[in-house]
Amino acid sequence: MQATSKTSGLIPTLNDVTLLEAKQVRMDESARVIENGIDGPVPGTLLARCSQEMRALVQDADLIISKGGGNFDSLDEEEVVASKICFMLLSKCVPYREHFGTELTHPILSVPSPWLDD
């Protein structure tokens, strides 16, 4: 998360929520909320640019739920998360429609194959 907003006059945020906003709605009372450590706006999550804390959490996680096309674009080929990441996004463009075999504007839930092997 980027802790600044478009209205602050600093760095524009590309996230759905800032750290401050997450705390204002008490998200931190039911889940661990951290910034990703990336300096500057990035449409997605580039693990190589994330903080060590963020990378350690990703490495240790059993399941990662990723929301949005930017995260799909940046995390889809990251081997460290390949077997444990679920992508939730909308089929907003032809490449997504073709990749996932969906209609445009339809929701997508992509579950890693190891979770489907039972």
N, CA, C and O atoms as CSV, one atom per row, in Angstrom:
chain,resi,resn,atom,element,x,y,z
A,1,MET,N,N,0.827,-1.181,0.000
A,1,MET,CA,C,0.000,0.000,0.000
A,1,MET,C,C,0.868,1.239,0.000
A,1,MET,O,O,1.933,1.269,0.617
A,2,GLN,N,N,0.412,2.240,-0.683
A,2,GLN,CA,C,1.059,3.539,-0.672
A,2,GLN,C,C,0.311,4.391,0.347
A,2,GLN,O,O,-0.912,4.503,0.264
A,3,ALA,N,N,0.989,4.973,1.274
A,3,ALA,CA,C,0.335,5.698,2.354
A,3,ALA,C,C,0.010,7.144,2.006
A,3,ALA,O,O,-0.325,7.925,2.896
A,4,THR,N,N,0.099,7.510,0.767
A,4,THR,CA,C,-0.271,8.856,0.348
A,4,THR,C,C,-1.455,8.760,-0.590
A,4,THR,O,O,-1.781,7.676,-1.074
A,5,SER,N,N,-2.083,9.857,-0.844
A,5,SER,CA,C,-3.245,9.839,-1.721
A,5,SER,C,C,-3.136,10.940,-2.761
A,5,SER,O,O,-2.278,11.818,-2.666
A,6,LYS,N,N,-4.004,10.886,-3.745
A,6,LYS,CA,C,-3.987,11.891,-4.809
A,6,LYS,C,C,-4.233,13.288,-4.250
A,6,LYS,O,O,-3.714,14.272,-4.777
A,7,THR,N,N,-5.010,13.372,-3.203
A,7,THR,CA,C,-5.339,14.689,-2.667
A,7,THR,C,C,-4.241,15.270,-1.791
A,7,THR,O,O,-4.296,16.451,-1.446
A,8,SER,N,N,-3.252,14.477,-1.425
A,8,SER,CA,C,-2.200,14.980,-0.543
A,8,SER,C,C,-1.168,15.829,-1.276
A,8,SER,O,O,-0.397,16.549,-0.642
A,9,GLY,N,N,-1.145,15.752,-2.591
A,9,GLY,CA,C,-0.157,16.493,-3.345
A,9,GLY,C,C,1.184,15.793,-3.397
A,9,GLY,O,O,2.142,16.349,-3.935
A,10,LEU,N,N,1.282,14.589,-2.855
A,10,LEU,CA,C,2.532,13.841,-2.886
A,10,LEU,C,C,2.476,12.828,-4.026
A,10,LEU,O,O,2.206,13.194,-5.169
A,11,ILE,N,N,2.725,11.585,-3.724
A,11,ILE,CA,C,2.724,10.527,-4.730
A,11,ILE,C,C,1.305,9.995,-4.904
A,11,ILE,O,O,0.657,9.652,-3.916
A,12,PRO,N,N,0.810,9.919,-6.136
A,12,PRO,CA,C,-0.537,9.362,-6.315
A,12,PRO,C,C,-0.548,7.877,-5.953
A,12,PRO,O,O,0.413,7.154,-6.216
A,13,THR,N,N,-1.625,7.446,-5.359
A,13,THR,CA,C,-1.738,6.043,-4.985
A,13,THR,C,C,-2.426,5.263,-6.096
A,13,THR,O,O,-3.342,5.772,-6.742
A,14,LEU,N,N,-1.995,4.050,-6.314
A,14,LEU,CA,C,-2.621,3.197,-7.315
A,14,LEU,C,C,-3.332,2.026,-6.653
A,14,LEU,O,O,-3.703,1.062,-7.322
A,15,ASN,N,N,-3.520,2.107,-5.355
A,15,ASN,CA,C,-4.158,1.037,-4.614
A,15,ASN,C,C,-5.604,1.398,-4.308
A,15,ASN,O,O,-5.998,2.562,-4.382
A,16,ASP,N,N,-6.376,0.393,-3.967
A,16,ASP,CA,C,-7.768,0.632,-3.629
A,16,ASP,C,C,-7.911,1.343,-2.295
A,16,ASP,O,O,-8.902,2.029,-2.044
A,17,VAL,N,N,-6.914,1.172,-1.448
A,17,VAL,CA,C,-6.978,1.762,-0.121
A,17,VAL,C,C,-5.561,2.069,0.362
A,17,VAL,O,O,-4.623,1.327,0.072
A,18,THR,N,N,-5.420,3.150,1.089
A,18,THR,CA,C,-4.129,3.473,1.690
A,18,THR,C,C,-4.046,2.833,3.071
A,18,THR,O,O,-5.054,2.373,3.607
A,19,LEU,N,N,-2.862,2.805,3.640
A,19,LEU,CA,C,-2.690,2.273,4.989
A,19,LEU,C,C,-3.547,3.050,5.980
A,19,LEU,O,O,-4.190,2.453,6.844
A,20,LEU,N,N,-3.561,4.360,5.866
A,20,LEU,CA,C,-4.368,5.193,6.752
A,20,LEU,C,C,-5.851,4.838,6.624
A,20,LEU,O,O,-6.549,4.699,7.628
A,21,GLU,N,N,-6.324,4.693,5.391
A,21,GLU,CA,C,-7.727,4.342,5.187
A,21,GLU,C,C,-8.057,2.958,5.739
A,21,GLU,O,O,-9.137,2.755,6.293
A,22,ALA,N,N,-7.151,2.021,5.595
A,22,ALA,CA,C,-7.361,0.675,6.149
A,22,ALA,C,C,-7.513,0.743,7.661
A,22,ALA,O,O,-8.361,0.060,8.235
A,23,LYS,N,N,-6.700,1.558,8.299
A,23,LYS,CA,C,-6.795,1.700,9.757
A,23,LYS,C,C,-8.056,2.454,10.166
A,23,LYS,O,O,-8.645,2.164,11.208
A,24,GLN,N,N,-8.470,3.422,9.349
A,24,GLN,CA,C,-9.680,4.180,9.667
A,24,GLN,C,C,-10.921,3.287,9.681
A,24,GLN,O,O,-11.856,3.545,10.439
A,25,VAL,N,N,-10.941,2.259,8.867
A,25,VAL,CA,C,-12.081,1.335,8.862
A,25,VAL,C,C,-11.814,0.092,9.712
A,25,VAL,O,O,-12.562,-0.885,9.660
A,26,ARG,N,N,-10.739,0.147,10.490
A,26,ARG,CA,C,-10.368,-0.895,11.448
A,26,ARG,C,C,-10.030,-2.242,10.808
A,26,ARG,O,O,-10.195,-3.289,11.434
A,27,MET,N,N,-9.563,-2.214,9.576
A,27,MET,CA,C,-9.142,-3.444,8.917
A,27,MET,C,C,-8.021,-4.123,9.700
A,27,MET,O,O,-7.914,-5.349,9.720
A,28,ASP,N,N,-7.195,-3.310,10.339
A,28,ASP,CA,C,-6.071,-3.847,11.102
A,28,ASP,C,C,-6.507,-4.606,12.356
A,28,ASP,O,O,-5.681,-5.254,12.999
A,29,GLU,N,N,-7.781,-4.537,12.711
A,29,GLU,CA,C,-8.289,-5.289,13.851
A,29,GLU,C,C,-8.628,-6.736,13.485
A,29,GLU,O,O,-8.766,-7.587,14.364
A,30,SER,N,N,-8.761,-7.012,12.180
A,30,SER,CA,C,-9.098,-8.377,11.765
A,30,SER,C,C,-8.063,-9.002,10.835
A,30,SER,O,O,-8.153,-10.186,10.508
A,31,ALA,N,N,-7.091,-8.216,10.414
A,31,ALA,CA,C,-6.042,-8.732,9.524
A,31,ALA,C,C,-4.783,-7.900,9.702
A,31,ALA,O,O,-4.843,-6.736,10.100
A,32,ARG,N,N,-3.658,-8.501,9.406
A,32,ARG,CA,C,-2.406,-7.757,9.439
A,32,ARG,C,C,-2.355,-6.862,8.205
A,32,ARG,O,O,-2.540,-7.333,7.083
A,33,VAL,N,N,-2.109,-5.592,8.412
A,33,VAL,CA,C,-2.092,-4.618,7.322
A,33,VAL,C,C,-0.711,-3.970,7.305
A,33,VAL,O,O,-0.290,-3.364,8.290
A,34,ILE,N,N,-0.013,-4.101,6.181
A,34,ILE,CA,C,1.304,-3.482,6.028
A,34,ILE,C,C,1.390,-2.826,4.661
A,34,ILE,O,O,0.614,-3.136,3.757
A,35,GLU,N,N,2.331,-1.929,4.526
A,35,GLU,CA,C,2.639,-1.378,3.204
A,35,GLU,C,C,3.546,-2.366,2.483
A,35,GLU,O,O,4.255,-3.144,3.122
A,36,ASN,N,N,3.523,-2.337,1.156
A,36,ASN,CA,C,4.379,-3.273,0.419
A,36,ASN,C,C,5.827,-2.811,0.336
A,36,ASN,O,O,6.701,-3.586,-0.053
A,37,GLY,N,N,6.090,-1.561,0.694
A,37,GLY,CA,C,7.460,-1.069,0.715
A,37,GLY,C,C,7.955,-0.535,-0.615
A,37,GLY,O,O,9.107,-0.113,-0.718
A,38,ILE,N,N,7.118,-0.544,-1.622
A,38,ILE,CA,C,7.521,-0.012,-2.929
A,38,ILE,C,C,7.480,1.507,-2.872
A,38,ILE,O,O,6.479,2.096,-2.463
A,39,ASP,N,N,8.572,2.136,-3.285
A,39,ASP,CA,C,8.670,3.585,-3.301
A,39,ASP,C,C,8.136,4.104,-4.625
A,39,ASP,O,O,8.770,3.937,-5.667
A,40,GLY,N,N,6.997,4.718,-4.585
A,40,GLY,CA,C,6.407,5.283,-5.783
A,40,GLY,C,C,5.230,4.461,-6.272
A,40,GLY,O,O,5.089,3.297,-5.899
A,41,PRO,N,N,4.392,5.049,-7.095
A,41,PRO,CA,C,3.217,4.342,-7.595
A,41,PRO,C,C,3.605,3.266,-8.614
A,41,PRO,O,O,4.372,3.520,-9.543
A,42,VAL,N,N,3.069,2.079,-8.425
A,42,VAL,CA,C,3.309,0.957,-9.339
A,42,VAL,C,C,1.986,0.228,-9.514
A,42,VAL,O,O,1.347,-0.116,-8.519
A,43,PRO,N,N,1.556,-0.017,-10.738
A,43,PRO,CA,C,0.302,-0.755,-10.944
A,43,PRO,C,C,0.517,-2.252,-10.764
A,43,PRO,O,O,0.663,-2.984,-11.743
A,44,GLY,N,N,0.536,-2.698,-9.539
A,44,GLY,CA,C,0.750,-4.109,-9.257
A,44,GLY,C,C,1.723,-4.265,-8.108
A,44,GLY,O,O,2.007,-3.315,-7.378
A,45,THR,N,N,2.227,-5.478,-7.959
A,45,THR,CA,C,3.165,-5.788,-6.885
A,45,THR,C,C,4.414,-6.406,-7.484
A,45,THR,O,O,4.394,-7.554,-7.928
A,46,LEU,N,N,5.483,-5.658,-7.497
A,46,LEU,CA,C,6.759,-6.150,-7.993
A,46,LEU,C,C,7.560,-6.640,-6.797
A,46,LEU,O,O,8.131,-5.835,-6.062
A,47,LEU,N,N,7.607,-7.949,-6.595
A,47,LEU,CA,C,8.230,-8.502,-5.391
A,47,LEU,C,C,9.665,-8.040,-5.198
A,47,LEU,O,O,10.095,-7.824,-4.065
A,48,ALA,N,N,10.399,-7.888,-6.267
A,48,ALA,CA,C,11.795,-7.449,-6.149
A,48,ALA,C,C,11.912,-6.051,-5.562
A,48,ALA,O,O,12.952,-5.700,-5.005
A,49,ARG,N,N,10.857,-5.247,-5.680
A,49,ARG,CA,C,10.876,-3.877,-5.144
A,49,ARG,C,C,10.164,-3.762,-3.804
A,49,ARG,O,O,10.135,-2.683,-3.212
A,50,CYS,N,N,9.589,-4.863,-3.314
A,50,CYS,CA,C,8.881,-4.838,-2.030
A,50,CYS,C,C,9.869,-4.874,-0.876
A,50,CYS,O,O,11.035,-5.234,-1.041
A,51,SER,N,N,9.378,-4.496,0.285
A,51,SER,CA,C,10.207,-4.536,1.485
A,51,SER,C,C,10.554,-5.979,1.840
A,51,SER,O,O,9.881,-6.914,1.408
A,52,GLN,N,N,11.600,-6.144,2.622
A,52,GLN,CA,C,11.992,-7.474,3.089
A,52,GLN,C,C,10.860,-8.109,3.886
A,52,GLN,O,O,10.618,-9.311,3.775
A,53,GLU,N,N,10.165,-7.304,4.690
A,53,GLU,CA,C,9.029,-7.816,5.472
A,53,GLU,C,C,7.950,-8.383,4.551
A,53,GLU,O,O,7.423,-9.469,4.794
A,54,MET,N,N,7.631,-7.649,3.509
A,54,MET,CA,C,6.611,-8.100,2.556
A,54,MET,C,C,7.056,-9.377,1.847
A,54,MET,O,O,6.271,-10.316,1.717
A,55,ARG,N,N,8.297,-9.420,1.392
A,55,ARG,CA,C,8.797,-10.612,0.701
A,55,ARG,C,C,8.793,-11.824,1.621
A,55,ARG,O,O,8.486,-12.929,1.175
A,56,ALA,N,N,9.127,-11.641,2.894
A,56,ALA,CA,C,9.117,-12.746,3.854
A,56,ALA,C,C,7.695,-13.259,4.075
A,56,ALA,O,O,7.476,-14.468,4.153
A,57,LEU,N,N,6.735,-12.351,4.174
A,57,LEU,CA,C,5.338,-12.768,4.329
A,57,LEU,C,C,4.855,-13.554,3.116
A,57,LEU,O,O,4.159,-14.559,3.260
A,58,VAL,N,N,5.221,-13.101,1.932
A,58,VAL,CA,C,4.853,-13.809,0.700
A,58,VAL,C,C,5.494,-15.193,0.683
A,58,VAL,O,O,4.835,-16.179,0.351
A,59,GLN,N,N,6.744,-15.269,1.031
A,59,GLN,CA,C,7.464,-16.548,1.035
A,59,GLN,C,C,6.824,-17.542,2.004
A,59,GLN,O,O,6.703,-18.727,1.691
A,60,ASP,N,N,6.413,-17.062,3.178
A,60,ASP,CA,C,5.894,-17.936,4.233
A,60,ASP,C,C,4.402,-18.238,4.112
A,60,ASP,O,O,3.900,-19.125,4.803
A,61,ALA,N,N,3.697,-17.534,3.266
A,61,ALA,CA,C,2.243,-17.689,3.168
A,61,ALA,C,C,1.859,-19.045,2.571
A,61,ALA,O,O,2.536,-19.558,1.680
A,62,ASP,N,N,0.777,-19.607,3.071
A,62,ASP,CA,C,0.201,-20.819,2.483
A,62,ASP,C,C,-0.702,-20.477,1.310
A,62,ASP,O,O,-0.784,-21.223,0.335
A,63,LEU,N,N,-1.377,-19.344,1.415
A,63,LEU,CA,C,-2.314,-18.909,0.386
A,63,LEU,C,C,-2.224,-17.397,0.264
A,63,LEU,O,O,-2.190,-16.686,1.268
A,64,ILE,N,N,-2.186,-16.911,-0.968
A,64,ILE,CA,C,-2.171,-15.475,-1.248
A,64,ILE,C,C,-3.384,-15.171,-2.107
A,64,ILE,O,O,-3.604,-15.821,-3.129
A,65,ILE,N,N,-4.167,-14.192,-1.699
A,65,ILE,CA,C,-5.316,-13.756,-2.495
A,65,ILE,C,C,-4.953,-12.403,-3.077
A,65,ILE,O,O,-4.745,-11.434,-2.348
A,66,SER,N,N,-4.880,-12.350,-4.391
A,66,SER,CA,C,-4.451,-11.153,-5.103
A,66,SER,C,C,-5.641,-10.561,-5.840
A,66,SER,O,O,-6.359,-11.277,-6.538
A,67,LYS,N,N,-5.856,-9.256,-5.691
A,67,LYS,CA,C,-6.989,-8.597,-6.313
A,67,LYS,C,C,-6.522,-7.619,-7.382
A,67,LYS,O,O,-5.652,-6.783,-7.140
A,68,GLY,N,N,-7.100,-7.734,-8.539
A,68,GLY,CA,C,-6.889,-6.743,-9.581
A,68,GLY,C,C,-5.947,-7.155,-10.691
A,68,GLY,O,O,-5.066,-7.997,-10.513
A,69,GLY,N,N,-6.158,-6.539,-11.840
A,69,GLY,CA,C,-5.374,-6.837,-13.021
A,69,GLY,C,C,-3.913,-6.454,-12.901
A,69,GLY,O,O,-3.047,-7.148,-13.433
A,70,GLY,N,N,-3.622,-5.357,-12.209
A,70,GLY,CA,C,-2.230,-4.953,-12.029
A,70,GLY,C,C,-1.437,-6.001,-11.278
A,70,GLY,O,O,-0.294,-6.294,-11.630
A,71,ASN,N,N,-2.040,-6.568,-10.241
A,71,ASN,CA,C,-1.362,-7.634,-9.499
A,71,ASN,C,C,-1.237,-8.903,-10.339
A,71,ASN,O,O,-0.221,-9.594,-10.264
A,72,PHE,N,N,-2.257,-9.216,-11.136
A,72,PHE,CA,C,-2.128,-10.375,-12.020
A,72,PHE,C,C,-0.971,-10.169,-12.987
A,72,PHE,O,O,-0.144,-11.061,-13.177
A,73,ASP,N,N,-0.918,-8.986,-13.598
A,73,ASP,CA,C,0.137,-8.712,-14.578
A,73,ASP,C,C,1.529,-8.797,-13.966
A,73,ASP,O,O,2.466,-9.250,-14.623
A,74,SER,N,N,1.674,-8.368,-12.715
A,74,SER,CA,C,2.999,-8.340,-12.107
A,74,SER,C,C,3.365,-9.620,-11.350
A,74,SER,O,O,4.547,-9.879,-11.127
A,75,LEU,N,N,2.380,-10.421,-10.953
A,75,LEU,CA,C,2.671,-11.607,-10.138
A,75,LEU,C,C,2.474,-12.934,-10.864
A,75,LEU,O,O,2.905,-13.972,-10.361
A,76,ASP,N,N,1.848,-12.929,-12.008
A,76,ASP,CA,C,1.510,-14.168,-12.711
A,76,ASP,C,C,2.713,-15.066,-12.979
A,76,ASP,O,O,2.582,-16.289,-12.931
A,77,GLU,N,N,3.855,-14.503,-13.253
A,77,GLU,CA,C,5.024,-15.320,-13.588
A,77,GLU,C,C,6.058,-15.384,-12.458
A,77,GLU,O,O,7.186,-15.827,-12.674
A,78,GLU,N,N,5.677,-14.945,-11.264
A,78,GLU,CA,C,6.564,-15.031,-10.098
A,78,GLU,C,C,6.521,-16.461,-9.560
A,78,GLU,O,O,5.501,-16.883,-9.015
A,79,GLU,N,N,7.604,-17.201,-9.703
A,79,GLU,CA,C,7.625,-18.604,-9.296
A,79,GLU,C,C,7.391,-18.795,-7.808
A,79,GLU,O,O,6.816,-19.807,-7.408
A,80,VAL,N,N,7.819,-17.854,-6.978
A,80,VAL,CA,C,7.683,-17.996,-5.531
A,80,VAL,C,C,6.214,-18.054,-5.100
A,80,VAL,O,O,5.912,-18.585,-4.031
A,81,VAL,N,N,5.297,-17.518,-5.909
A,81,VAL,CA,C,3.879,-17.514,-5.548
A,81,VAL,C,C,3.019,-18.414,-6.428
A,81,VAL,O,O,1.829,-18.569,-6.158
A,82,ALA,N,N,3.576,-18.998,-7.453
A,82,ALA,CA,C,2.798,-19.705,-8.473
A,82,ALA,C,C,1.858,-20.773,-7.914
A,82,ALA,O,O,0.735,-20.915,-8.398
A,83,SER,N,N,2.293,-21.514,-6.916
A,83,SER,CA,C,1.474,-22.620,-6.410
A,83,SER,C,C,0.552,-22.220,-5.268
A,83,SER,O,O,-0.157,-23.065,-4.721
A,84,LYS,N,N,0.554,-20.934,-4.900
A,84,LYS,CA,C,-0.245,-20.543,-3.739
A,84,LYS,C,C,-1.005,-19.235,-3.897
A,84,LYS,O,O,-1.444,-18.655,-2.903
A,85,ILE,N,N,-1.169,-18.761,-5.128
A,85,ILE,CA,C,-1.848,-17.478,-5.322
A,85,ILE,C,C,-3.156,-17.646,-6.083
A,85,ILE,O,O,-3.215,-18.317,-7.114
A,86,CYS,N,N,-4.200,-17.023,-5.552
A,86,CYS,CA,C,-5.490,-16.941,-6.226
A,86,CYS,C,C,-5.623,-15.508,-6.740
A,86,CYS,O,O,-5.411,-14.551,-5.996
A,87,PHE,N,N,-5.970,-15.374,-7.997
A,87,PHE,CA,C,-6.164,-14.049,-8.573
A,87,PHE,C,C,-7.658,-13.768,-8.692
A,87,PHE,O,O,-8.413,-14.587,-9.216
A,88,MET,N,N,-8.074,-12.612,-8.205
A,88,MET,CA,C,-9.442,-12.132,-8.381
A,88,MET,C,C,-9.361,-10.839,-9.180
A,88,MET,O,O,-8.717,-9.878,-8.759
A,89,LEU,N,N,-10.011,-10.825,-10.320
A,89,LEU,CA,C,-9.984,-9.643,-11.170
A,89,LEU,C,C,-11.166,-9.669,-12.115
A,89,LEU,O,O,-11.914,-10.646,-12.163
A,90,LEU,N,N,-11.330,-8.618,-12.851
A,90,LEU,CA,C,-12.365,-8.562,-13.874
A,90,LEU,C,C,-11.730,-8.729,-15.241
A,90,LEU,O,O,-10.607,-8.286,-15.481
A,91,SER,N,N,-12.454,-9.365,-16.118
A,91,SER,CA,C,-12.000,-9.527,-17.497
A,91,SER,C,C,-12.267,-8.212,-18.235
A,91,SER,O,O,-13.272,-8.060,-18.929
A,92,LYS,N,N,-11.331,-7.263,-18.063
A,92,LYS,CA,C,-11.520,-5.907,-18.587
A,92,LYS,C,C,-10.955,-5.695,-19.980
A,92,LYS,O,O,-11.178,-4.645,-20.581
A,93,CYS,N,N,-10.229,-6.673,-20.504
A,93,CYS,CA,C,-9.584,-6.457,-21.798
A,93,CYS,C,C,-9.487,-7.788,-22.548
A,93,CYS,O,O,-9.649,-8.861,-21.967
A,94,VAL,N,N,-9.223,-7.691,-23.835
A,94,VAL,CA,C,-9.136,-8.881,-24.681
A,94,VAL,C,C,-8.048,-9.853,-24.214
A,94,VAL,O,O,-8.297,-11.058,-24.201
A,95,PRO,N,N,-6.846,-9.381,-23.829
A,95,PRO,CA,C,-5.853,-10.354,-23.348
A,95,PRO,C,C,-6.343,-11.168,-22.147
A,95,PRO,O,O,-6.079,-12.369,-22.086
A,96,TYR,N,N,-7.049,-10.552,-21.188
A,96,TYR,CA,C,-7.587,-11.313,-20.055
A,96,TYR,C,C,-8.674,-12.275,-20.541
A,96,TYR,O,O,-8.719,-13.431,-20.120
A,97,ARG,N,N,-9.536,-11.800,-21.417
A,97,ARG,CA,C,-10.602,-12.644,-21.953
A,97,ARG,C,C,-10.015,-13.889,-22.604
A,97,ARG,O,O,-10.507,-14.999,-22.402
A,98,GLU,N,N,-8.961,-13.693,-23.385
A,98,GLU,CA,C,-8.342,-14.829,-24.064
A,98,GLU,C,C,-7.576,-15.732,-23.098
A,98,GLU,O,O,-7.646,-16.956,-23.213
A,99,HIS,N,N,-6.850,-15.146,-22.154
A,99,HIS,CA,C,-6.054,-15.933,-21.207
A,99,HIS,C,C,-6.939,-16.806,-20.319
A,99,HIS,O,O,-6.643,-17.979,-20.096
A,100,PHE,N,N,-8.031,-16.221,-19.813
A,100,PHE,CA,C,-8.881,-16.934,-18.866
A,100,PHE,C,C,-10.088,-17.604,-19.524
A,100,PHE,O,O,-10.793,-18.375,-18.873
A,101,GLY,N,N,-10.338,-17.319,-20.810
A,101,GLY,CA,C,-11.483,-17.909,-21.496
A,101,GLY,C,C,-12.808,-17.395,-20.960
A,101,GLY,O,O,-13.758,-18.164,-20.810
A,102,THR,N,N,-12.880,-16.105,-20.672
A,102,THR,CA,C,-14.101,-15.504,-20.131
A,102,THR,C,C,-14.651,-14.477,-21.103
A,102,THR,O,O,-14.013,-14.130,-22.097
A,103,GLU,N,N,-15.817,-14.012,-20.802
A,103,GLU,CA,C,-16.385,-12.895,-21.547
A,103,GLU,C,C,-15.869,-11.593,-20.939
A,103,GLU,O,O,-15.498,-11.557,-19.766
A,104,LEU,N,N,-15.847,-10.543,-21.726
A,104,LEU,CA,C,-15.449,-9.237,-21.204
A,104,LEU,C,C,-16.387,-8.821,-20.079
A,104,LEU,O,O,-17.584,-9.107,-20.129
A,105,THR,N,N,-15.867,-8.170,-19.097
A,105,THR,CA,C,-16.520,-7.645,-17.890
A,105,THR,C,C,-16.904,-8.721,-16.876
A,105,THR,O,O,-17.456,-8.391,-15.826
A,106,HIS,N,N,-16.632,-9.983,-17.152
A,106,HIS,CA,C,-16.967,-11.030,-16.192
A,106,HIS,C,C,-15.899,-11.130,-15.108
A,106,HIS,O,O,-14.721,-10.879,-15.364
A,107,PRO,N,N,-16.317,-11.499,-13.887
A,107,PRO,CA,C,-15.331,-11.689,-12.820
A,107,PRO,C,C,-14.509,-12.951,-13.052
A,107,PRO,O,O,-14.986,-13.914,-13.652
A,108,ILE,N,N,-13.280,-12.933,-12.574
A,108,ILE,CA,C,-12.358,-14.068,-12.707
A,108,ILE,C,C,-11.859,-14.449,-11.319
A,108,ILE,O,O,-11.459,-13.587,-10.536
A,109,LEU,N,N,-11.885,-15.731,-11.024
A,109,LEU,CA,C,-11.223,-16.275,-9.843
A,109,LEU,C,C,-10.338,-17.398,-10.347
A,109,LEU,O,O,-10.826,-18.447,-10.767
A,110,SER,N,N,-9.048,-17.173,-10.303
A,110,SER,CA,C,-8.075,-18.150,-10.773
A,110,SER,C,C,-7.424,-18.811,-9.562
A,110,SER,O,O,-6.743,-18.150,-8.777
A,111,VAL,N,N,-7.634,-20.107,-9.415
A,111,VAL,CA,C,-7.130,-20.854,-8.267
A,111,VAL,C,C,-5.917,-21.686,-8.718
A,111,VAL,O,O,-5.971,-22.319,-9.772
A,112,PRO,N,N,-4.827,-21.693,-7.936
A,112,PRO,CA,C,-3.646,-22.460,-8.333
A,112,PRO,C,C,-3.955,-23.957,-8.403
A,112,PRO,O,O,-4.688,-24.483,-7.566
A,113,SER,N,N,-3.398,-24.632,-9.395
A,113,SER,CA,C,-3.707,-26.042,-9.623
A,113,SER,C,C,-3.452,-26.948,-8.435
A,113,SER,O,O,-4.217,-27.897,-8.257
A,114,PRO,N,N,-2.426,-26.731,-7.594
A,114,PRO,CA,C,-2.265,-27.629,-6.434
A,114,PRO,C,C,-3.480,-27.649,-5.502
A,114,PRO,O,O,-3.703,-28.628,-4.790
A,115,TRP,N,N,-4.252,-26.581,-5.510
A,115,TRP,CA,C,-5.435,-26.511,-4.648
A,115,TRP,C,C,-6.601,-27.268,-5.262
A,115,TRP,O,O,-7.601,-27.507,-4.585
A,116,LEU,N,N,-6.496,-27.647,-6.518
A,116,LEU,CA,C,-7.596,-28.326,-7.210
A,116,LEU,C,C,-7.345,-29.815,-7.380
A,116,LEU,O,O,-8.186,-30.507,-7.954
A,117,ASP,N,N,-6.236,-30.326,-6.908
A,117,ASP,CA,C,-5.852,-31.708,-7.179
A,117,ASP,C,C,-6.571,-32.758,-6.345
A,117,ASP,O,O,-6.323,-33.948,-6.542
A,118,ASP,N,N,-7.432,-32.383,-5.441
A,118,ASP,CA,C,-8.121,-33.363,-4.592
A,118,ASP,C,C,-9.324,-33.981,-5.215
A,118,ASP,O,O,-9.980,-34.818,-4.595
